[in-house]
Amino acid sequence: MARESTSVYIDAHPIEQAIIVRFQSINDGNSSSFAGKTYQKIIVIRELSSVIDVKLVANEVMAQCGEIPEKARADLEHTIHYLQKRKTDGLRSRGSSTSLSDQGSANSIKANMEKIEDYIELFYEEISEKTRGTALILELASDPNNLQELAANESLIGALVRIFREDWKKNFDLATNIIRFFVHLSYYESFHSTITEHKMGALCMTAIEHEIKRGELWTTEALRDDQSAKKYRVALRKQNVLLAACITLLTNLADDLSVEQKMVKRDILNYLLKCLDSKDSPQLILATLQFILKLSIFIENKAALEQDAIIDKLIGLVTLDDEKIQKQAMGILFNLSFEEKNRIRMVQAGLVTHIAPLIQKTKALHLLYQLTINDDAKAMMTYTDAIQILMSDLLSGQASDVGKAVLINLCVEKRNAQLVCGPRGQGLDLLIEQAHQGRDLLIAKIIRNISFHTGPTQELFLKWIPKLIIVMKSDGLSVEENKSAFSLEAAGTIATNTAADWASLCEAYKLVPWMTEVLGKQGGERQPLQLQLVILCGSMATQLSAARLLVPLLDTFLKLLHVMQEDDEFVVQLLYLFLQLIRHKELSDRLMGSNSILGDYVIDLMHDKNESIREMCETALVIIGEHSIEWARRIATQRFRWHNAQWLETVESGGINEISDDRLDEEDEEWRKQVIFDDQLIDDDDLQERLF
């Protein structure tokens, strides 16, 4: 009847009238209570009659064993009460001169390897003697130095397997001792063959299936009969200890994938999910989570887990005040979070608010990164302290790459970006300084995501744009990968800013000649810096004074359009740039002459398969059509030809001699009625809202 607090395991000794306190257990990273015996104390209670006050005994135990925290007092008192009621027949007196003695683990049972045969003889006695014999063998197995000899003892292994097969339903202590013995062996792969040869894995599966069904019946009976409820609760606690041992053994054996697959076929996942409902047994929950975490790595198992509402159960476990359980539960949630539907479910169930306070733990931070891919999760983070914690870590130099990546995701949300910047932009200033000093690309990406937001946020960047231009120009053509990547982030940060005085900046930093050089390097493949410069030119073109400076680059832009015609994103950005240029009436008169190549390019693209390109062309054609009747007529003709391709095919084959000019005129007029709107040209420097 083991009980567990946050970091201390309290158990009734299976033989002695004593309490076992395990306050730490280390064995190859396994954190279950029976994983090792590094720190263990046996508190022997020599006289414990029915008239002794349990609370007074608990006080004495806690005084003798300072490792037991106050919050574990209830568990301690419950265990002492259990010892009070337990029959003492067969218990060995330790002959201590005091009522309580604090013994180290080495003296817990005083088992001796030379007496193995004597211990095996106990297996042929009554249940109480069998239990004592298995406890002695378990004590020997707790020393890793003995495992080789124990595993090689065929008579011992055979006897333990036989006893478990015949008597595990009769006594929980007996069954648990045997399983724990095999658990010690299972931590070492070299002993797995011994365990599998004796079919202990199959026996564990049978035991788990039986005990879960029996536990469900006991739970039902306990609800019906108040008088028997206490008896059933004690039985369920002891049953949970056995289940935890069985699950840990299976977890270790599942290192062999073929063995794991056999377990899955026997519906182990269903039984594990039922074990997660044992709220009063953290030990069982922890062992169960460890196994589920191992299974959740595989896609096939993930599909089975998703069908059983495990996400809701795991979120409930994350809220428990148990660090080990939280860690395992978050690990499983992280594995499941790679599916979009699971992320959505986690966010809807409120996982974000539970994870945010835990982000200083690695598992929570990784899970939070996955959740913040979801837009709703980004919005929820605004109302937590996570952004302040992440920024504090980042600015102090303690932030991990994952923490920076979470901030990158969060800053896509405008409100989060404003929180990062602070009320007067001091947060943004610190970010830019730190990014520049350390040439940190992840921080540069955070800054770039902030820069995408319109309104007051863009004005915070005005004092930094000159410095960013210098970085962009100095490292933009560098052959060093880190320098060129950092330059690209600087270019992306200023590319969407429409609040700056771009005409003055172009003159001060000679941007036009430099952009002419970079954009002129056409190799047939997209150059990332070229794309950012085209976006920057689109932002500059919203201001008439800056747009005038870009007119000499028109031929370069058109060549880029020709070379990059298969790159939809590049084409969209170039069309946006052209659209901003021709919105200015002064420039439209210069750019849209009768022989304008620009107009021909836009007409050619108006039926492109990409919807964004078509929409951009549609807007541009409205402005071009407003420029002159000649351009409106050419656009109408092209539309007519497009919508009547089959008919024109017949004409070209000789079916009809010619197209009536009157028909074209009618088509012209009809098209103008449909698509020509109010004047789209602008004469001033007013900023136009970006379409993209």
ZADRENNU-364853 format. One record per residue (C-alpha): x negated, z, y; residue in three letters; residue number from 1. Coordinates in steps of 0.25 Angstrom, whole numbers. Example, Ala and Ser with C-alpha at 12.3 -4.5 7.8 and 13.67 -1.06 7.14 Angstrom:
<rs>
-49 31 -18 Ala 1
-55 29 -4 Ser 2
</rs>
This chain:
<rs>
0 0 0 Met 1
-10 -5 10 Ala 2
-7 -3 25 Arg 3
-15 -11 36 Glu 4
-16 -8 51 Ser 5
-23 -17 60 Thr 6
-37 -15 55 Ser 7
-36 -4 45 Val 8
-31 -5 31 Tyr 9
-25 8 25 Ile 10
-22 8 10 Asp 11
-18 19 0 Ala 12
-29 20 -11 His 13
-24 14 -24 Pro 14
-29 26 -32 Ile 15
-34 37 -24 Glu 16
-25 46 -15 Gln 17
-32 40 -3 Ala 18
-31 30 9 Ile 19
-40 17 10 Ile 20
-43 13 24 Val 21
-50 0 26 Arg 22
-53 -3 40 Phe 23
-61 -15 39 Gln 24
-63 -25 28 Ser 25
-73 -37 28 Ile 26
-75 -47 17 Asn 27
-79 -61 20 Asp 28
-70 -61 32 Gly 29
-57 -56 24 Asn 30
-49 -46 32 Ser 31
-40 -41 21 Ser 32
-40 -26 18 Ser 33
-46 -28 5 Phe 34
-56 -38 8 Ala 35
-68 -28 8 Gly 36
-71 -14 9 Lys 37
-81 -13 20 Thr 38
-74 -2 27 Tyr 39
-65 7 19 Gln 40
-61 22 18 Lys 41
-54 30 8 Ile 42
-47 42 13 Ile 43
-44 51 1 Val 44
-32 60 3 Ile 45
-34 71 -8 Arg 46
-21 79 -6 Glu 47
-9 71 -1 Leu 48
4 79 -6 Ser 49
18 75 -1 Ser 50
18 86 9 Val 51
6 82 17 Ile 52
9 76 30 Asp 53
6 61 30 Val 54
3 61 45 Lys 55
-7 72 44 Leu 56
-14 65 33 Val 57
-15 52 41 Ala 58
-21 60 52 Asn 59
-32 65 43 Glu 60
-34 51 37 Val 61
-36 45 51 Met 62
-45 56 55 Ala 63
-54 53 43 Gln 64
-53 38 45 Cys 65
-54 34 59 Gly 66
-53 19 56 Glu 67
-38 21 54 Ile 68
-31 18 68 Pro 69
-19 25 73 Glu 70
-10 13 71 Lys 71
-13 13 56 Ala 72
-8 28 55 Arg 73
6 23 50 Ala 74
-1 15 39 Asp 75
-10 27 35 Leu 76
2 37 35 Glu 77
10 27 26 His 78
-2 26 16 Thr 79
-3 41 16 Ile 80
11 43 13 His 81
10 32 2 Tyr 82
-1 40 -4 Leu 83
7 53 -3 Gln 84
18 46 -12 Lys 85
9 39 -22 Arg 86
7 46 -35 Lys 87
-7 52 -37 Thr 88
-8 50 -52 Asp 89
-21 44 -56 Gly 90
-28 46 -42 Leu 91
-42 51 -43 Arg 92
-46 63 -34 Ser 93
-58 61 -26 Arg 94
-62 76 -25 Gly 95
-64 76 -10 Ser 96
-65 90 -3 Ser 97
-57 85 8 Thr 98
-43 80 9 Ser 99
-48 67 15 Leu 100
-61 60 12 Ser 101
-66 48 19 Asp 102
-73 39 8 Gln 103
-80 26 10 Gly 104
-76 14 2 Ser 105
-88 16 -7 Ala 106
-82 29 -12 Asn 107
-67 24 -13 Ser 108
-66 23 -28 Ile 109
-80 24 -33 Lys 110
-79 12 -42 Ala 111
-91 9 -51 Asn 112
-95 -5 -56 Met 113
-100 2 -69 Glu 114
-87 7 -72 Lys 115
-79 -6 -72 Ile 116
-76 -5 -87 Glu 117
-69 9 -84 Asp 118
-61 3 -73 Tyr 119
-56 -8 -82 Ile 120
-52 2 -92 Glu 121
-42 8 -82 Leu 122
-35 -6 -82 Phe 123
-29 -2 -95 Tyr 124
-23 11 -90 Glu 125
-10 14 -82 Glu 126
-8 7 -69 Ile 127
-14 18 -61 Ser 128
-27 17 -69 Glu 129
-27 2 -68 Lys 130
-25 4 -53 Thr 131
-37 13 -52 Arg 132
-45 4 -60 Gly 133
-42 -8 -51 Thr 134
-45 0 -39 Ala 135
-59 4 -45 Leu 136
-62 -11 -48 Ile 137
-57 -15 -34 Leu 138
-67 -5 -28 Glu 139
-78 -12 -36 Leu 140
-74 -25 -31 Ala 141
-74 -21 -16 Ser 142
-89 -21 -17 Asp 143
-93 -36 -17 Pro 144
-106 -33 -25 Asn 145
-97 -30 -37 Asn 146
-88 -42 -37 Leu 147
-98 -51 -46 Gln 148
-98 -41 -57 Glu 149
-83 -38 -56 Leu 150
-79 -53 -56 Ala 151
-88 -55 -68 Ala 152
-81 -44 -76 Asn 153
-71 -52 -84 Glu 154
-64 -40 -90 Ser 155
-62 -34 -76 Leu 156
-56 -46 -70 Ile 157
-47 -49 -82 Gly 158
-42 -35 -82 Ala 159
-39 -35 -67 Leu 160
-32 -48 -69 Val 161
-24 -43 -81 Arg 162
-20 -30 -74 Ile 163
-15 -38 -62 Phe 164
-7 -48 -70 Arg 165
0 -37 -78 Glu 166
1 -25 -68 Asp 167
1 -31 -53 Trp 168
16 -29 -52 Lys 169
15 -14 -56 Lys 170
5 -8 -46 Asn 171
1 -14 -32 Phe 172
-12 -6 -32 Asp 173
-16 -11 -45 Leu 174
-13 -25 -41 Ala 175
-19 -24 -28 Thr 176
-32 -19 -33 Asn 177
-34 -30 -43 Ile 178
-31 -41 -32 Ile 179
-40 -34 -22 Arg 180
-51 -35 -33 Phe 181
-49 -50 -34 Phe 182
-49 -51 -19 Val 183
-63 -45 -18 His 184
-67 -56 -28 Leu 185
-60 -67 -21 Ser 186
-68 -66 -8 Tyr 187
-79 -73 -16 Tyr 188
-77 -87 -21 Glu 189
-86 -85 -33 Ser 190
-76 -75 -39 Phe 191
-64 -85 -36 His 192
-65 -91 -50 Ser 193
-64 -77 -57 Thr 194
-51 -74 -49 Ile 195
-45 -88 -52 Thr 196
-49 -88 -67 Glu 197
-41 -75 -68 His 198
-29 -81 -60 Lys 199
-29 -70 -50 Met 200
-24 -80 -39 Gly 201
-12 -84 -48 Ala 202
-9 -69 -50 Leu 203
-10 -66 -36 Cys 204
0 -77 -33 Met 205
10 -72 -43 Thr 206
8 -58 -37 Ala 207
11 -63 -23 Ile 208
23 -70 -27 Glu 209
29 -58 -35 His 210
25 -48 -24 Glu 211
32 -56 -13 Ile 212
45 -57 -21 Lys 213
44 -42 -25 Arg 214
41 -38 -10 Gly 215
53 -46 -5 Glu 216
62 -38 -15 Leu 217
56 -25 -11 Trp 218
58 -28 4 Thr 219
73 -31 1 Thr 220
75 -19 -7 Glu 221
68 -10 4 Ala 222
78 -15 14 Leu 223
90 -12 5 Arg 224
85 2 0 Asp 225
80 11 10 Asp 226
76 22 0 Gln 227
67 12 -8 Ser 228
62 5 5 Ala 229
49 14 6 Lys 230
45 11 -9 Lys 231
47 -3 -6 Tyr 232
38 -3 6 Arg 233
27 4 -1 Val 234
28 -6 -12 Ala 235
28 -18 -2 Leu 236
15 -12 5 Arg 237
8 -12 -8 Lys 238
13 -25 -12 Gln 239
8 -31 1 Asn 240
-6 -26 -2 Val 241
-6 -33 -15 Leu 242
-1 -46 -9 Leu 243
-12 -45 2 Ala 244
-22 -44 -9 Ala 245
-16 -56 -17 Cys 246
-16 -65 -5 Ile 247
-30 -62 -1 Thr 248
-35 -65 -15 Leu 249
-27 -78 -15 Leu 250
-33 -81 -1 Thr 251
-47 -80 -6 Asn 252
-44 -88 -18 Leu 253
-38 -99 -9 Ala 254
-52 -103 -5 Asp 255
-51 -113 -16 Asp 256
-41 -124 -11 Leu 257
-36 -127 -25 Ser 258
-32 -112 -27 Val 259
-25 -112 -13 Glu 260
-17 -124 -16 Gln 261
-12 -117 -29 Lys 262
-8 -105 -21 Met 263
0 -114 -11 Val 264
7 -121 -22 Lys 265
11 -107 -27 Arg 266
18 -105 -13 Asp 267
8 -95 -8 Ile 268
11 -99 6 Leu 269
26 -94 4 Asn 270
21 -80 -1 Tyr 271
11 -79 10 Leu 272
21 -81 21 Leu 273
30 -70 15 Lys 274
18 -61 15 Cys 275
17 -63 30 Leu 276
30 -55 31 Asp 277
24 -42 27 Ser 278
23 -36 41 Lys 279
19 -23 36 Asp 280
7 -28 28 Ser 281
-4 -33 37 Pro 282
-13 -34 25 Gln 283
-4 -43 18 Leu 284
-2 -52 31 Ile 285
-17 -53 33 Leu 286
-20 -57 19 Ala 287
-8 -67 20 Thr 288
-12 -73 33 Leu 289
-26 -75 28 Gln 290
-21 -84 16 Phe 291
-11 -92 25 Ile 292
-23 -94 35 Leu 293
-31 -101 23 Lys 294
-19 -109 19 Leu 295
-15 -113 33 Ser 296
-28 -122 34 Ile 297
-21 -133 25 Phe 298
-10 -142 30 Ile 299
-2 -141 18 Glu 300
-1 -126 19 Asn 301
2 -127 34 Lys 302
14 -135 31 Ala 303
19 -124 21 Ala 304
16 -114 31 Leu 305
24 -121 42 Glu 306
36 -121 34 Gln 307
37 -106 33 Asp 308
37 -101 47 Ala 309
24 -95 46 Ile 310
21 -97 61 Ile 311
31 -87 65 Asp 312
26 -77 55 Lys 313
11 -79 60 Leu 314
15 -77 74 Ile 315
22 -64 71 Gly 316
8 -60 64 Leu 317
0 -64 76 Val 318
8 -53 84 Thr 319
4 -42 75 Leu 320
-7 -32 80 Asp 321
-16 -36 68 Asp 322
-28 -44 72 Glu 323
-31 -49 58 Lys 324
-17 -54 56 Ile 325
-17 -61 69 Gln 326
-30 -68 66 Lys 327
-25 -74 53 Gln 328
-11 -77 59 Ala 329
-17 -85 70 Met 330
-26 -92 61 Gly 331
-14 -97 53 Ile 332
-7 -101 66 Leu 333
-19 -108 71 Phe 334
-19 -117 58 Asn 335
-5 -120 59 Leu 336
-6 -123 74 Ser 337
-12 -137 72 Phe 338
2 -142 69 Glu 339
10 -145 82 Glu 340
23 -140 76 Lys 341
16 -126 73 Asn 342
11 -125 87 Arg 343
24 -127 92 Ile 344
30 -117 83 Arg 345
20 -107 87 Met 346
22 -109 101 Val 347
37 -108 100 Gln 348
35 -95 92 Ala 349
27 -88 104 Gly 350
14 -88 97 Leu 351
7 -91 111 Val 352
11 -78 117 Thr 353
5 -71 104 His 354
-8 -78 104 Ile 355
-11 -78 119 Ala 356
-15 -63 119 Pro 357
-24 -65 107 Leu 358
-32 -77 112 Ile 359
-45 -69 113 Gln 360
-45 -70 98 Lys 361
-50 -83 92 Thr 362
-39 -86 83 Lys 363
-28 -84 94 Ala 364
-36 -93 103 Leu 365
-37 -105 93 His 366
-22 -103 90 Leu 367
-19 -103 105 Leu 368
-27 -116 107 Tyr 369
-18 -123 97 Gln 370
-5 -117 103 Leu 371
-9 -122 117 Thr 372
-8 -136 112 Ile 373
7 -134 114 Asn 374
12 -135 128 Asp 375
22 -124 126 Asp 376
10 -115 122 Ala 377
3 -119 135 Lys 378
15 -114 143 Ala 379
16 -101 136 Met 380
1 -98 138 Met 381
4 -97 153 Thr 382
11 -84 151 Tyr 383
0 -77 143 Thr 384
-13 -71 147 Asp 385
-21 -81 138 Ala 386
-25 -90 150 Ile 387
-31 -78 157 Gln 388
-39 -74 145 Ile 389
-44 -88 142 Leu 390
-48 -90 156 Met 391
-55 -77 156 Ser 392
-63 -80 143 Asp 393
-66 -94 149 Leu 394
-72 -90 162 Leu 395
-80 -78 156 Ser 396
-86 -88 146 Gly 397
-80 -82 134 Gln 398
-70 -93 131 Ala 399
-71 -101 118 Ser 400
-68 -116 117 Asp 401
-55 -113 111 Val 402
-51 -104 123 Gly 403
-55 -115 133 Lys 404
-47 -125 124 Ala 405
-34 -116 126 Val 406
-36 -117 141 Leu 407
-37 -132 140 Ile 408
-24 -132 133 Asn 409
-17 -122 142 Leu 410
-21 -129 155 Cys 411
-13 -141 152 Val 412
-1 -132 156 Glu 413
-1 -131 171 Lys 414
3 -117 173 Arg 415
-9 -113 163 Asn 416
-18 -121 172 Ala 417
-14 -114 184 Gln 418
-17 -101 177 Leu 419
-31 -105 173 Val 420
-33 -110 188 Cys 421
-28 -97 194 Gly 422
-20 -96 207 Pro 423
-32 -101 216 Arg 424
-39 -109 206 Gly 425
-50 -99 203 Gln 426
-48 -101 188 Gly 427
-50 -116 189 Leu 428
-63 -114 198 Asp 429
-69 -105 187 Leu 430
-66 -115 176 Leu 431
-72 -127 184 Ile 432
-85 -119 187 Glu 433
-86 -114 173 Gln 434
-84 -128 167 Ala 435
-94 -134 177 His 436
-105 -124 174 Gln 437
-104 -124 159 Gly 438
-99 -139 158 Arg 439
-88 -133 149 Asp 440
-79 -145 144 Leu 441
-68 -136 139 Leu 442
-67 -129 153 Ile 443
-67 -143 159 Ala 444
-55 -147 151 Lys 445
-47 -134 155 Ile 446
-50 -138 170 Ile 447
-46 -153 167 Arg 448
-33 -148 161 Asn 449
-30 -140 173 Ile 450
-33 -152 182 Ser 451
-21 -160 176 Phe 452
-11 -151 183 His 453
-5 -156 196 Thr 454
-2 -148 208 Gly 455
-10 -136 214 Pro 456
-19 -136 202 Thr 457
-26 -149 206 Gln 458
-29 -143 219 Glu 459
-38 -133 213 Leu 460
-47 -144 208 Phe 461
-50 -150 222 Leu 462
-62 -141 225 Lys 463
-68 -145 211 Trp 464
-66 -160 211 Ile 465
-79 -163 218 Pro 466
-86 -155 208 Lys 467
-79 -162 196 Leu 468
-82 -175 202 Ile 469
-97 -172 202 Ile 470
-96 -168 188 Val 471
-88 -180 184 Met 472
-98 -190 191 Lys 473
-111 -183 187 Ser 474
-107 -182 172 Asp 475
-97 -193 170 Gly 476
-107 -203 164 Leu 477
-116 -193 157 Ser 478
-120 -196 143 Val 479
-119 -181 140 Glu 480
-106 -179 133 Glu 481
-104 -165 139 Asn 482
-107 -170 153 Lys 483
-98 -182 152 Ser 484
-87 -174 146 Ala 485
-87 -163 157 Phe 486
-87 -175 167 Ser 487
-75 -180 160 Leu 488
-68 -167 162 Glu 489
-71 -166 176 Ala 490
-66 -180 178 Ala 491
-53 -177 171 Gly 492
-51 -164 180 Thr 493
-51 -172 193 Ile 494
-45 -185 188 Ala 495
-30 -180 189 Thr 496
-32 -173 203 Asn 497
-24 -179 214 Thr 498
-26 -168 224 Ala 499
-40 -172 228 Ala 500
-45 -180 239 Asp 501
-50 -192 230 Trp 502
-54 -201 241 Ala 503
-63 -191 247 Ser 504
-69 -187 234 Leu 505
-71 -202 230 Cys 506
-79 -204 243 Glu 507
-87 -191 242 Ala 508
-91 -192 227 Tyr 509
-91 -208 226 Lys 510
-81 -208 215 Leu 511
-77 -222 216 Val 512
-91 -228 213 Pro 513
-93 -218 202 Trp 514
-79 -221 196 Met 515
-82 -236 197 Thr 516
-95 -234 189 Glu 517
-88 -226 178 Val 518
-76 -234 177 Leu 519
-84 -247 176 Gly 520
-90 -242 163 Lys 521
-81 -249 154 Gln 522
-84 -249 139 Gly 523
-71 -252 133 Gly 524
-68 -238 129 Glu 525
-62 -227 137 Arg 526
-72 -219 145 Gln 527
-66 -205 147 Pro 528
-72 -203 161 Leu 529
-66 -217 165 Gln 530
-52 -212 161 Leu 531
-54 -200 169 Gln 532
-58 -208 181 Leu 533
-46 -217 180 Val 534
-37 -205 180 Ile 535
-45 -200 192 Leu 536
-43 -213 199 Cys 537
-28 -212 197 Gly 538
-28 -199 203 Ser 539
-36 -204 215 Met 540
-27 -216 217 Ala 541
-15 -207 220 Thr 542
-22 -205 234 Gln 543
-23 -218 243 Leu 544
-36 -214 249 Ser 545
-43 -213 235 Ala 546
-35 -225 229 Ala 547
-41 -234 239 Arg 548
-55 -230 234 Leu 549
-51 -234 220 Leu 550
-46 -248 223 Val 551
-60 -254 221 Pro 552
-60 -249 207 Leu 553
-48 -257 203 Leu 554
-56 -267 195 Asp 555
-63 -256 188 Thr 556
-49 -250 184 Phe 557
-44 -264 179 Leu 558
-56 -266 171 Lys 559
-54 -252 165 Leu 560
-39 -256 162 Leu 561
-43 -268 155 His 562
-54 -261 146 Val 563
-46 -249 143 Met 564
-32 -256 141 Gln 565
-31 -251 127 Glu 566
-33 -236 132 Asp 567
-19 -232 136 Asp 568
-23 -220 144 Glu 569
-34 -227 152 Phe 570
-23 -238 155 Val 571
-13 -228 160 Val 572
-23 -221 169 Gln 573
-27 -234 175 Leu 574
-13 -238 177 Leu 575
-10 -225 184 Tyr 576
-22 -228 193 Leu 577
-17 -242 197 Phe 578
-3 -236 199 Leu 579
-9 -226 209 Gln 580
-17 -236 216 Leu 581
-5 -246 218 Ile 582
4 -235 223 Arg 583
-3 -235 236 His 584
3 -247 244 Lys 585
-11 -250 251 Glu 586
-18 -251 238 Leu 587
-6 -258 231 Ser 588
-7 -270 241 Asp 589
-22 -271 237 Arg 590
-21 -270 222 Leu 591
-8 -278 219 Met 592
-11 -291 225 Gly 593
-6 -304 218 Ser 594
-18 -305 209 Asn 595
-19 -290 206 Ser 596
-25 -288 192 Ile 597
-19 -273 193 Leu 598
-5 -278 193 Gly 599
-7 -288 181 Asp 600
-13 -276 173 Tyr 601
-1 -267 175 Val 602
8 -278 172 Ile 603
1 -281 159 Asp 604
2 -266 155 Leu 605
17 -264 158 Met 606
21 -266 144 His 607
10 -258 137 Asp 608
13 -250 125 Lys 609
9 -237 131 Asn 610
21 -231 138 Glu 611
12 -224 149 Ser 612
6 -237 152 Ile 613
19 -244 153 Arg 614
25 -233 163 Glu 615
12 -234 172 Met 616
14 -249 172 Cys 617
28 -248 176 Glu 618
26 -239 188 Thr 619
14 -248 192 Ala 620
23 -261 191 Leu 621
33 -255 200 Val 622
23 -253 211 Ile 623
17 -266 208 Ile 624
30 -273 209 Gly 625
33 -267 222 Glu 626
20 -273 228 His 627
25 -287 228 Ser 628
36 -296 223 Ile 629
25 -304 216 Glu 630
21 -293 207 Trp 631
35 -289 204 Ala 632
38 -303 200 Arg 633
25 -303 191 Arg 634
30 -290 185 Ile 635
44 -295 182 Ala 636
39 -307 176 Thr 637
30 -299 166 Gln 638
41 -290 163 Arg 639
50 -302 160 Phe 640
40 -309 151 Arg 641
38 -296 143 Trp 642
53 -294 141 His 643
55 -308 137 Asn 644
43 -311 129 Ala 645
51 -317 117 Gln 646
58 -326 127 Trp 647
45 -331 134 Leu 648
39 -334 120 Glu 649
51 -343 118 Thr 650
48 -349 132 Val 651
33 -351 129 Glu 652
36 -358 116 Ser 653
45 -368 123 Gly 654
59 -363 122 Gly 655
61 -362 137 Ile 656
53 -369 147 Asn 657
52 -359 158 Glu 658
57 -346 164 Ile 659
65 -347 176 Ser 660
60 -342 189 Asp 661
73 -337 192 Asp 662
73 -329 180 Arg 663
60 -323 183 Leu 664
65 -319 197 Asp 665
78 -313 191 Glu 666
69 -305 182 Glu 667
60 -301 193 Asp 668
71 -296 201 Glu 669
77 -288 190 Glu 670
64 -281 187 Trp 671
62 -277 201 Arg 672
76 -271 201 Lys 673
72 -263 189 Gln 674
58 -258 192 Val 675
55 -259 207 Ile 676
57 -245 213 Phe 677
54 -239 226 Asp 678
41 -242 233 Asp 679
30 -235 224 Gln 680
18 -237 234 Leu 681
12 -226 242 Ile 682
5 -227 255 Asp 683
-1 -213 256 Asp 684
-10 -203 248 Asp 685
2 -196 242 Asp 686
-2 -192 228 Leu 687
7 -198 217 Gln 688
11 -191 205 Glu 689
2 -195 193 Arg 690
10 -202 181 Leu 691
1 -196 171 Phe 692
</rs>
